[in-house]
Amino acid sequence: MSEESNYSPKKTIQLGTLIMMIFTTIFGFGNTPIAFMQMGYASIIWYIFAAIFFFLPSGFMMAEYGSAFNEAKGGIYSWIDGAVGPKTAFIGTFMWLASWETWLVATASKIWIPLSVFISGSDKTQTWSFAGLNSNQVIGVLAVIWIILVTFFASKGIDWISKISSFGGTMMVAINILFFVLSIYILIASGFKTAEPVHGIHTFINSANPSFASPIAMISFVVYAIFAYAGMESMGGITDSMKNPKRDFPRGILISTLIIAVLYALSIFLWGVSANWNHIFNSGNVNLGNIVYVMMDNLGQTFGHQLGMNASTAATMGQWFARFAGLDMFIVYTGSFFVLIYSPLKSFVMGTPKDFWPEHVTKLNKAGMPSNAMWYQAIFVNIIIIAVAFGGSTAQAFYNILTLMGNVSTALPYLFLVGAYPFFNLNKNIEKPYLFFKNKTFMWTVSIVSFVVLTLSVIFTCVQPIIDHQWNDAIWTIAGPIVFTVIAVVLYRRYERKHNKKLV
């Protein structure tokens, strides 16, 4: 008997831990200053729109999937397979995994920016050098070491993952509490006057940024708002490690949905308490990479001025706020890494038919982790990291292509999940301990609306570079899901032929 068949995962994850893991994986503190940078107060309404028409309904659907397939080790693969069949599940999950592999490559390099801010007070990664290596090569080496370390500790079991993720969630809570308390203090101390003035309701409708004033640009921002809520499905791979998944998984998703949606909307508004849009973003040295630390620096300086500090002391306080944000974001990234280096891979490898992979790929170690598959993933990701870091401009172009290919592929699995949901809901052969959409008319309405919103987000993600005449970006953005679909179909047909030969 194989090691896998003897293993029963430890039921260690409770409701509080699950909520913290969801919060760490989905809520991005950095999303709100970016939203404020892109559209000012007008971004609030689009975040609420995305929560109502994507995050909330998909959260209910994930809760139903998770409670019905609570013992399934395959996460979203098992969900889609149970609803519409294995081939569709394989294609959808393969694209989902491909987008997360791209995330691992990108974030393994990006994670050093907040650490640099913590050490130096600002991003100095482009000045790093060591033993004749330039900055990109140094970051590449660090990224490789990072992937190896995270894979090593994550392969030790779900206890490691939940502890690191929970700590990341705690740090996310800490920086949010600091941000909320100081912003509210500044608001009260200033006589309820915001640095970014409110001129009636149109302030919350019209973008402060001219680049996002057109209808097409606004819709492209909706795409970003939807993606800010992405990641809930990655929790599907941990249901078999929960003490009471039928009760706690849906509760955890619903509680997290409410908390995250409210915090996103409120956070965007509170950034305007300390930051004037024109003052911050017309300085010419602010970009999407450093916006979090610039805004936290500004928050610290504004707080210092409210306390009566002189300009020099307030500037020092601002720098320490940026340092704290750097440390906090580094820990938060770490928490997300421990979840995402394991859960998407497990959902794919453990969910697909056992004879699809060689036996050693699906074999679980003593901690119940697919460690062999995790190390294969580490090798694959590190090869790409090294190629990008040491390959010069050609490699950088290759990395940009990978990123563009992953953009739409990130959204498409949600189309599979939402599209498969009505079939799941109507299938009486599937036991559903938890069912939110009991009224069939309501179920079809919500499913169709969510599917249309997602479809439009995918279409406009592809159309935007065409409108901007960025033809190369447009080609690779559209090519991404096509290439991944073709690879998935070829792999699945290969499995079918191999499986059919065994049956003969």
N, C-alpha and C positions, 0 to 999 in steps of 0.2 A: 504494500500500500504506500502511495506517495506521501511525502511530507505534507503536501497541500491538503489532502483529504483528512489528515489527522488534526489539522490546525483549526482551532476555533478562536477568532479574534477576541481580544479582551474588550469587555464592554465598559470602557472607561470614560466616555464623553457624555457629560450631562448637559442640561439645557443652558446653563450659564456659560459653560465652555464653548458650546456650539454657537451661541450668539456672539461671543467674543471672536471666534474663528471667522464667522460670516462678516462681522464688522471689519476685522483686519483685512480680509480678502477683498471686500467690495468698497468700503468707504475710503476714499482717497482725500486726505487733507489737502493735498496739492491740487485737487480738481477745482476747489472753490476759488482760490486766487487766480487760476487760469481762466475760469468762467468770468470772473470780475474783469480780468484783463481783456477778454474777447468781446464782452457785451455790456459790462457794467451791471447795474441793477436789472436791466432787461433780461439777463440770463436766468433770473429767478423763475419767471413764468415758464420757461422752457424746461427747467429742471423739474418743476411741478408736473408739467405735461408728460415728461418722460416717466416720472414715477407713477402717474395715474394710468397711462396707456401702455407702459411696458413693464416696469418693475413690479407693480402691485399685482396685475393679472398673472404675469409669469411666475411671481412668487407663490401665488396660490396653486398654479399648475405644478411647480416644482415640489410643493408640499404634498400634493396628491400623488405625484409620481413616487416621491421618496417614501411615503407611508405605505403605498401599495407594494413597492419593491424593496422594502426595508432590509431584507436579508440578501439582496442582490449585490454582488461584489463589483459589478460593472458600471455603476453610476448611470450616467446618461445613455451609455450604450444599452444597458439593460432596459432603461425606460423606453427608448425608441423601438428597440427590438420587441418588447412586450406589446407595444401599441400597433406597429405597422410592419415589423419583420426585420430580419437580420441584415439584409443587403442595404436598405435605407439607413439602418443604424450604423453600419460600418462606414458608409460614405460620410454621413454627418459627423460621426465621432472622429474620423480620420482628419477632416478639415479643422475640427475643434482642436485636436491635439497639435496639428501643424501650426496653428496660430499661437498656442501656448509655447511651443518650442522656440518660435520667433521671439516671444516675450522673454524667455529665459536667456537667450543670446543678448538681447538689448539690455535687460535689467542687470545682468551680471557685470556689465560695463558701467551702466548708469549709476549703480549703487555707490560708486566711489565719490560721486559729486557731493552728496550730503556729508560723507565722512570728511572730505576735504574742507567743507564749510565749517564743520565742527572743530577741526584742527587749526585752520588758518583764519577763520572768520569770513572767508569768501571762497569761491570755487577756484582752486589752483591746479586742478588736474591737468590742464593743458601745459603746465610748466614742469610736470613731473618727469624725471629722467633717472636712469639707474644702469650702471655697467654698460654704457654706450647705447642703451635703448631709449627711443624717443617716448613721448607721453602716451601715444596710442598703443605702443608696444608694451609699456609698463602696465597700463590699464588692462591690456589683453592678458598678460601673465597673471595679474591679480584676479581677473575674472575666471581664468582656468582654475586657479587654486581655490577660489570661492565655490565653484561648481563641485569640485572634488570634496571639499569639506562638508558642504550642505548635503550632498548625496550620502556621504559616510554617516553623518549623524542622523539623517532622515531614515536611512535604512535600518536604524536600530529600533524603530517601532513608532507606533502612533503616539505613545506617551511623549516622546521627544518632540514630535510635530505639534501636538496640542499645547505643550508647555511653551515652546518658542512662539507659537502663534498667539497664545494668550498673553504673553509678555509684550508682543508687538501691539496687540489690541489695547493693553494697559497703557502703553506709551502713546498710542493714538488718542486714547481718552485724556491723557495728561496734557498733551499739547492743545487739544480742543478746549479743555477746562481753562487753561491759561489764556487762550485766545478769547474765549467767551467772557471770562471774568474781567480781563483788562479792557476789552472792547466796550462792555457795558459800563465799566467805571468811567472810561473816556466819554461815552455818550452822556452819562449823568453829569460829569464834571464840566462838560462843555455846554450845559443847558439844553441837552437834547438836539444839538446841532451836529450834523454829520459833515465830514470833510468833503464827501461827494454829495452835493446838495440834491434835495428832492423837489422837483417842480411839478407836482401833481402826478396823476396816474400815468401820463405819457412817459415819465421817467422810467417806469417799469415795463414799458412796451417798446420804446425806441432805443436802439443801441447807442451807447456812448462812443462806440468805436465805428467810424465811418466804413471800415472794411466789412462790417457785419450789418450793414443797413439795408441791403437789398433782400428781397424775399428768398432768393436762392441761397444767399449767404446765411440767412436765418435758419433755413432748413438744414444747411450743412452743420450749423451749430446744434440742431436737434439731434443729429447723428452723434455728435460728441457727447451730448447730455445722456443719450441712451447708453452709450458705451461706459459712461461713468458709473452706471449701475450694473455692469456686467460682472459675472463671476459666480453668481449664485449656484449655477449648475455644477461648479467644481466641488461643491459640498456633497454631491451625490455619492462620491466614493467613500464617505466615512460613515454612512448609515449603519453598516454592519459592525461598527465599533462603538455604537451608542447604547447606553443602558436601557432607554425606553424610546426607540426611534418612532414608533407609531404615534406617540403622544408628543414627544419633544421636537421632532424634526419639523412638523408643520408649525408648531408654536414658535420655534426659533426663527423660522423664515418670516413669519408674519410680524413678530416683534421687531426683528431687524429691519424689515421693510419700512415700518413706521418711523423708527429712530433715524435711519439713514436719510429718508426723504426730508424729514423736518430739519435735520442738522444741515443738509446741503443748502436748503432755501435760506435758513436763518444765517448760516455762515457767510453766504454771498452778501447779504445785507450788511452784516457787521463789518466786513472788510471796508465798506464805504464809510464807516464811522471814523477810521483813522487815515484812510487813503483817499486823496483826490485823484480821480482818474487822469486828468490832463497833466497834473504835476508829476505823477509816478511814471506814466507810460510815454510821455513826450520827451523824457530825458535822454532817450536814445541808447541806453545801456541795459535795457530790460528785455528778456526773451523768455520763451516757454521753459527753458532749462533752469533759469535762476529766479523766476518770478516768486516762488515760495519764500526764498530767503530774503529777497528785496522787500517783500511785503512784511515779513516778520521783523526785519531791521527797521522799517518805517513804523511799525506798531510799537516797538520798543522806544524809538525816539519820541513818538507822540505821547506815550505814557510818561516818559521822562519829563517832557515839557509840562505836562499836566501836574506833575509833582513839584514843579518849580526849578528843575535842574537847568544849568546853563547848557549851551549848545554842545560843548565838548563832552560833558558828562552824559548828556542824552544820547549823543552819537555812540559813546562806549556802550551804553545800555542797549542800544539798537543792535550793535555788533554781537553782544552776548545773546540777544534774542535769536539772531540768525544762527549762532553756534548751537543753541538748544534745539532749534528747528532741524539743523543738520544731524545732530545725534538722534533725535526723535525719528526723523524720516529714515535714517539708516536702520534703526531697529525695526521700524514698521515694514520696510522692504524685506528685512530678514524674515519676519513673521510670514509675510506673503510667500516668500521663496520656499519655506519649509512645507507649506501647503501645496503650492503649485508645482513643485518638483516631483511630487508624489501622486496627488489625487487625479489629475488628468491622465497620467500614464496608467495608473491602476485601473481607471474606468475603461480604458481602451484594451489593455492587455488582458485583464482579468474578465472583462465582459465578453470579448470575442470567443468563438468556439475554441475549445482547448486544443483541438488538433490543427488549428490554424498556425500555431507557433511551435517551435521546437520545445520539448518538455522543460529544458533548463530555463527558458525564458519566463514561463509561468510559475515555476517552482518558487514557493515561499520559503523565506529563511525562518529561523527560530522565533523571530519577532513578528512573524506573519506578514512580512513585507516582500514584494517582488524585487528583491535586491539585484538580481542579475539584470532584469529589464531596466532598473534604475541606473546601473552602471553602464549599460549600452547607451542609454539616453545621455549620460554624462560624457561619454566618448564622442557621440555625435555632436552635441552642443559645443564641446570644447574644440573640435575640429573646425567648426564654423567660426568660433571666436578667434582662434589662431589665424585662420585664413584672412579674416577681416583685419585683425590687428597688424599682421606682418605683410599683407599683400599690397599695400600702397593704395593709390587712388582706384585702381581696378577693383580691389577687394571692397573698398568703401562703396563703390557703385553697386557691387554685388549685394552688400548688406542693405542698401537702400531698396534694391529690388525685392529682397526677402521681406522687408518691412511693408512695402506696398502690396505684395502678394498676400500678406497676412491680414491686412486691414479688413477687407470684405469677408475673408474666411472667419474672422472673429464673430461676425454677425450671423453668418449662414446657419450655424448649428442651432441658433435660437429659432430660426425659421423651421427647422426640422422638428424641434421640440414643440413649438406652438402649433405647427401644422399637424403633428401627430396626435396632439392632445384630444381633439374630438373623437378620434377612433378609440383612444384609451378610455375616455369618459363613457362611451357608448358600449364598450366591450363588457358584457355581463359576466364573462368567464374570469375576469380579473377581480380579485377581492380588493375592495377599497375601504380600508379602515377609516380613512378621512376623505370626505367629499364636500368641497365647498360649492362647486357649481352643480347644484342639484336640479335647478330649473334649466331644461334643455334649450329654451329660447335664449335665456340669459347667457348660457354657456356658448352657444353658437355666435351670439353677438359679440361677446368679449373676445372669443378666439379669432373671429374675422377682423375685428378692429385692431387687435394686437398684431395679427399677421400682416395687415395692410401697412401699419406704422413701420414695422420692421422691413417690409419690402421696399417702401419708399426710402427708408434710411439707406438701404443697400444701393438702390438706384441712384440716389443723389450723391452717395460716396463715389460712385463710378462716373457720374456726369460732371461733378465739380471740376476735376482736372481738365476735362474736355472744354468746359466753358472758359477756363483760365488759359486755354491753349497750351497746357502742359501735356503734350501728346505722349511723351515717354512714360510719365507717371500714369496716365490714363490706360495705356496698353497693359502695363504690369499690374495695375489695380484690378483690371478686368480679367487678366490672365491667371491671377492667383487662384480663385475658386475653380476655374476651368482645369488648371494643371493638377491641383489637389484632387479634384473629382476623378480625372482620368487615372491618376496613380491609384486611387482607392478602388476604382472599378477593375483595373488590371489585377491588383492584389486579390480582390475578392473572387474574380473569375478563376484565377490561378488556384485559389483554395477550393472552389467548387469542382474544378476538374480533378484535383487531387483527392477530394472527398468522394467524388463519384467513382473513381477508380477503385477505392477501397471497398465500396459497396458491391462492385461487380464480382 
